[in-house]
């Protein structure tokens, strides 16, 4: 019995040694597997473009433009009293041209991020870190670079379709208000419509004061727009067709801003880039000139129906005009083939001598001016 004890002890020792070696081997295999998993994850991360990053301030600016444009598009003719006209005037003049211009670019950039073709096209440049940094630098140096990226025509088409819907709605509102400015002179509202406005100077000063104020963003709309930018969905913009470049200024800057966001370079730490791209002089200058024309129109206006015309023309219609001129392509003029004139000499008709007859021009028509148009003068009535 005693002779068996050493053998049993040796066997137990061998088993322990084998278990220890097996545990070491197993631990080594697990470590190697974990290292391989981490290496694979790192390689995958290197091939994955960064997440969309857009500054919250961009979404806030977009919410201001969107809220103002949609509210102004609800204006209609049929004013029942002078105060209703003055209320529309106060509402429509309470915007800062620079803020609306920045918001226009901001909203257009979020619309561009709703294009899967554009986002995936930009993502091709976000896979390689070195290539990504170079592309970011190229866009910052020249925003037009983004206009040549894959998917840019699809994104541009979405932008133009979305903004054209706003332009159409604003134009319908402008037509309604302007037409009513003519109709009110002959209908049952004539008695108060043709009466001169009291305290005209205070009314003009009030419009100028409101024009210097900035509008606060809507927290709800800002959150919705930021979520739509990050997810690429939620705005419900459809119907855009491919639009080839070169693009109008707002579209060019919006594509550049959206491209930076898709490359992860338009977040809170890149405010300098987003602010620079939102600064777009074409729309800003047009809206600024529209303000000057509004003030001139109000200075010349005397009866209430002329104030109504100022609202329709230099608030509602000018917002549509400035958006169109900076965000949509210029109209194409088609010249037809020349037509050969009749070689026979025209008949000469001797007209009776008399003073020329001029078509009458109404006071309201004399206020019919717009950004960039000559000013024929105001009402003297």
C-alpha positions in Angstrom: 0.0 0.0 0.0 2.8 2.4 0.8 4.6 1.7 -2.5 1.6 3.0 -4.4 1.6 6.4 -2.8 4.5 7.9 -4.7 3.1 6.8 -8.0 -0.3 8.4 -7.2 1.5 11.6 -6.2 3.4 11.7 -9.4 0.2 11.1 -11.4 -1.6 14.0 -9.6 1.4 16.2 -10.3 1.4 15.4 -13.9 -2.3 16.1 -14.2 -1.9 19.5 -12.5 1.0 20.3 -14.8 -1.1 19.3 -17.9 -4.0 21.4 -16.6 -1.7 24.4 -16.1 -0.3 24.1 -19.5 -3.7 23.7 -21.0 -4.9 26.8 -19.2 -2.0 28.7 -20.5 -2.6 27.6 -24.0 -6.3 28.4 -23.7 -5.5 31.9 -22.3 -3.0 32.5 -25.1 -5.5 31.5 -27.7 -8.2 33.8 -26.2 -5.7 36.7 -26.1 -4.8 36.1 -29.7 -8.4 35.9 -30.7 -9.1 39.2 -28.9 -6.2 40.9 -30.5 -7.4 39.7 -33.9 -10.9 41.0 -33.2 -9.5 44.4 -32.1 -7.4 44.6 -35.2 -10.4 43.8 -37.4 -12.5 46.4 -35.6 -9.7 49.0 -36.1 -9.5 48.1 -39.8 -13.2 48.4 -40.2 -13.2 51.7 -38.4 -10.5 53.0 -40.8 -12.8 52.0 -43.7 -15.9 53.6 -42.2 -16.6 57.3 -42.9 -17.3 59.6 -39.9 -20.8 60.2 -38.6 -22.6 63.3 -39.9 -21.7 66.3 -37.7 -23.7 69.6 -38.0 -23.6 72.5 -35.6 -26.8 73.1 -33.7 -26.6 76.8 -34.7 -27.1 75.8 -38.4 -30.3 74.0 -37.5 -31.4 77.1 -35.5 -30.7 79.4 -38.4 -32.6 77.1 -40.7 -35.6 77.1 -38.4 -35.8 80.9 -38.4 -35.8 81.1 -42.3 -38.4 78.3 -42.5 -40.8 79.7 -39.9 -40.6 83.2 -41.4 -41.1 82.1 -45.0 -44.0 79.8 -44.2 -45.7 82.5 -42.1 -45.4 85.2 -44.7 -46.8 82.8 -47.3 -50.0 82.7 -45.3 -50.8 86.4 -45.9 -53.8 87.0 -48.1 -55.8 89.9 -49.3 -59.3 90.7 -47.9 -58.1 93.0 -45.1 -61.1 94.2 -43.1 -59.7 97.4 -41.6 -56.5 99.5 -41.5 -55.2 97.8 -38.3 -55.2 94.5 -40.1 -52.9 96.0 -42.8 -50.6 97.5 -40.1 -50.5 94.1 -38.3 -49.3 92.4 -41.6 -46.8 95.2 -42.0 -45.4 94.7 -38.5 -45.2 91.0 -39.0 -43.6 91.2 -42.4 -41.0 93.9 -41.6 -39.7 92.1 -38.4 -36.8 90.3 -40.0 -33.1 90.9 -40.4 -31.9 90.4 -44.0 -28.6 88.8 -42.8 -30.4 86.3 -40.5 -32.8 85.2 -43.2 -30.0 84.9 -45.8 -28.0 82.7 -43.3 -31.1 80.6 -42.6 -31.7 80.1 -46.3 -28.3 78.5 -46.8 -28.7 76.5 -43.6 -32.1 75.1 -44.6 -30.8 74.2 -48.1 -27.8 72.3 -46.6 -30.1 70.2 -44.5 -32.2 69.5 -47.6 -29.0 68.4 -49.4 -28.4 65.9 -46.6 -31.7 64.2 -47.4 -30.1 62.9 -50.6 -28.7 59.4 -50.1 -26.8 59.7 -53.4 -25.0 62.8 -52.2 -24.2 61.6 -48.7 -22.8 58.3 -50.0 -20.9 60.2 -52.7 -19.2 62.4 -50.1 -18.5 59.4 -47.9 -16.2 58.0 -50.5 -13.8 60.8 -49.4 -14.2 60.1 -45.7 -12.9 56.5 -45.6 -9.2 57.4 -45.7 -8.2 59.9 -42.9 -5.6 61.6 -45.1 -7.9 61.9 -48.0 -10.7 63.2 -45.7 -8.6 66.0 -44.3 -7.5 67.0 -47.8 -11.1 67.1 -49.1 -12.2 69.2 -46.1 -9.4 71.7 -46.8 -10.3 71.8 -50.5 -14.0 72.6 -49.7 -13.0 75.3 -47.1 -10.7 76.9 -49.7 -13.2 76.7 -52.5 -16.9 75.7 -51.8 -17.5 74.9 -55.4 -15.5 71.7 -54.9 -18.6 70.1 -53.3 -20.6 70.8 -56.5 -18.5 68.2 -58.4 -18.9 65.4 -55.9 -20.9 62.3 -56.8 -24.6 62.8 -56.0 -24.4 66.7 -56.2 -26.9 66.9 -59.0 -29.4 64.9 -57.0 -28.9 67.0 -53.9 -29.1 70.2 -55.9 -32.4 69.0 -57.4 -33.8 68.5 -53.9 -32.7 71.9 -52.8 -34.3 73.6 -55.8 -37.5 71.7 -55.5 -37.9 72.5 -51.8 -37.1 76.2 -52.3 -39.3 76.5 -55.4 -42.2 75.2 -53.3 -41.6 78.1 -50.9 -41.3 80.6 -53.8 -44.5 79.4 -55.3 -46.4 79.8 -52.0 -44.9 83.3 -51.5 -45.8 84.4 -55.0 -49.4 83.3 -54.5 -49.6 85.3 -51.3 -48.0 88.3 -53.0 -50.6 88.1 -55.9 -53.4 88.0 -53.4 -52.3 91.0 -51.4 -51.3 93.2 -54.4 -54.5 92.4 -56.3 -56.5 93.3 -53.2 -54.7 96.7 -53.1 -56.3 97.5 -56.4 -59.7 95.9 -55.7 -60.1 97.7 -52.3 -60.2 101.0 -54.1 -63.5 100.1 -55.7 -65.3 97.8 -53.2 -67.2 98.3 -49.9 -64.0 99.0 -48.0 -63.2 102.1 -50.0 -64.2 104.6 -47.3 -61.4 103.6 -45.0 -59.0 102.3 -47.7 -58.6 105.7 -49.3 -58.3 107.6 -46.0 -54.9 108.9 -45.3 -52.9 107.1 -42.6 -52.4 109.1 -39.4 -48.9 109.3 -37.9 -47.2 108.0 -40.9 -43.7 108.9 -39.5 -44.2 106.7 -36.4 -45.4 103.8 -38.6 -42.2 104.1 -40.8 -40.0 104.4 -37.7 -41.6 101.2 -36.3 -40.9 99.3 -39.5 -37.3 100.3 -39.4 -37.0 99.4 -35.7 -38.5 95.9 -36.2 -36.1 95.4 -39.1 -33.1 95.6 -36.8 -34.3 92.8 -34.5 -33.2 89.2 -34.9 -35.8 86.4 -34.5 -35.4 83.7 -31.9 -35.2 80.1 -33.3 -37.9 77.6 -32.4 -36.5 74.9 -30.2 -38.9 72.3 -31.6 -38.2 73.1 -35.2 -34.4 73.3 -34.6 -34.4 69.9 -33.0 -36.5 68.5 -35.9 -34.1 69.9 -38.5 -31.0 68.8 -36.7 -32.4 65.2 -36.4 -33.2 65.3 -40.1 -29.7 66.4 -40.9 -28.1 63.6 -38.9 -30.5 60.9 -40.1 -30.9 62.0 -43.7 -34.7 61.7 -43.3 -37.7 63.5 -41.8 -38.1 66.7 -44.0 -40.3 65.0 -46.5 -38.7 66.8 -49.5 -39.4 65.0 -52.8 -39.8 65.7 -56.4 -36.4 67.0 -57.2 -34.8 66.1 -60.5 -31.1 66.0 -61.2 -29.7 69.5 -61.7 -26.3 69.8 -63.2 -23.9 72.7 -62.2 -22.8 75.3 -62.2 -25.2 76.2 -59.4 -26.5 79.5 -58.0 -24.8 80.9 -54.9 -27.1 79.5 -52.2 -27.0 76.0 -53.7 -23.2 76.1 -54.0 -22.7 77.1 -50.4 -25.4 74.7 -49.2 -23.7 71.7 -50.9 -20.4 72.7 -49.4 -21.9 72.9 -45.9 -23.6 69.6 -46.3 -20.5 67.9 -47.6 -18.5 69.2 -44.6 -21.3 67.8 -42.3 -21.1 64.4 -44.1 -17.3 64.4 -43.5 -17.8 65.1 -39.8 -16.4 68.6 -40.2 -19.4 71.0 -39.6 -20.0 70.4 -35.9 -19.6 72.7 -32.9 -15.8 72.7 -33.2 -16.0 73.9 -36.8 -18.2 77.0 -36.4 -15.8 79.2 -38.4 -16.4 77.0 -41.5 -20.2 76.9 -41.1 -20.5 80.7 -40.5 -18.4 81.4 -43.5 -20.5 79.2 -45.8 -23.7 80.7 -44.5 -22.5 84.1 -45.4 -23.9 84.4 -48.9 -23.9 88.0 -50.4 -26.4 87.5 -53.3 -29.5 86.7 -51.1 -28.3 89.0 -48.3 -27.8 92.1 -50.6 -31.2 91.4 -52.3 -33.0 91.3 -49.0 -31.2 94.4 -47.8 -32.2 96.3 -50.9 -35.8 95.1 -50.5 -35.8 96.6 -47.0 -34.7 99.9 -48.4 -37.5 99.7 -51.1 -40.0 98.9 -48.4 -39.0 102.0 -46.4 -39.2 104.2 -49.5 -42.6 102.7 -50.4 -43.9 103.5 -46.9 -42.5 107.0 -47.0 -44.4 107.6 -50.2 -47.6 105.8 -49.2 -50.5 107.8 -47.7 -53.8 105.8 -47.9 -54.1 102.4 -46.4 -54.4 100.6 -49.7 -51.0 101.8 -50.6 -49.5 100.4 -47.4 -51.2 97.1 -48.5 -49.4 97.3 -51.8 -46.1 97.9 -50.0 -46.6 94.7 -47.9 -47.4 92.6 -51.0 -44.6 93.9 -53.1 -41.7 94.6 -50.8 -42.2 92.0 -48.1 -44.0 89.0 -49.7 -42.9 89.2 -53.3 -39.4 90.4 -52.7 -38.8 87.4 -50.3 -39.8 85.1 -53.2 -37.7 87.2 -55.7 -34.6 87.2 -53.6 -34.8 83.4 -53.0 -35.3 82.7 -56.7 -32.4 84.9 -57.8 -30.0 83.3 -55.4 -31.1 79.7 -55.4 -32.6 78.9 -58.8 -31.0 79.0 -62.3 -31.6 82.1 -64.3 -34.3 81.8 -67.0 -33.1 80.5 -70.4 -33.9 82.8 -73.3 -34.5 80.9 -76.5 -34.0 82.8 -79.8 -36.0 81.5 -82.7 -34.8 81.4 -86.3 -34.9 84.8 -88.1 -38.0 85.6 -90.0 -37.7 87.2 -93.4 -39.7 90.4 -93.5 -42.1 91.2 -96.4 -40.0 93.1 -98.9 -43.0 95.2 -100.0 -43.0 98.7 -98.5 -45.5 99.2 -95.7 -48.5 101.4 -96.3 -48.3 104.9 -95.0 -51.3 106.0 -93.0 -51.8 109.7 -92.1 -53.1 109.9 -88.6 -55.1 112.9 -87.5 -53.0 115.5 -85.7 -53.7 115.8 -82.0 -52.2 115.7 -78.6 -50.8 112.2 -77.5 -53.1 110.3 -75.2 -51.4 108.7 -72.2 -52.8 105.8 -70.2 -53.6 106.9 -66.7 -51.3 105.6 -64.0 -52.8 104.9 -60.6 -51.0 106.0 -57.4 -50.6 102.3 -56.4 -48.9 101.5 -59.8 -46.5 104.3 -59.1 -45.4 102.3 -56.0 -44.7 99.2 -58.1 -40.9 99.0 -57.6 -38.7 96.1 -56.7 -35.1 95.2 -55.9 -33.0 96.4 -58.8 -35.9 98.0 -60.6 -36.1 101.8 -61.3 -38.2 103.7 -58.9 -40.9 105.7 -60.7 -41.8 107.7 -57.6 -44.4 107.4 -54.9 -47.9 108.6 -54.4 -48.5 112.3 -54.0 -52.1 111.8 -52.9 
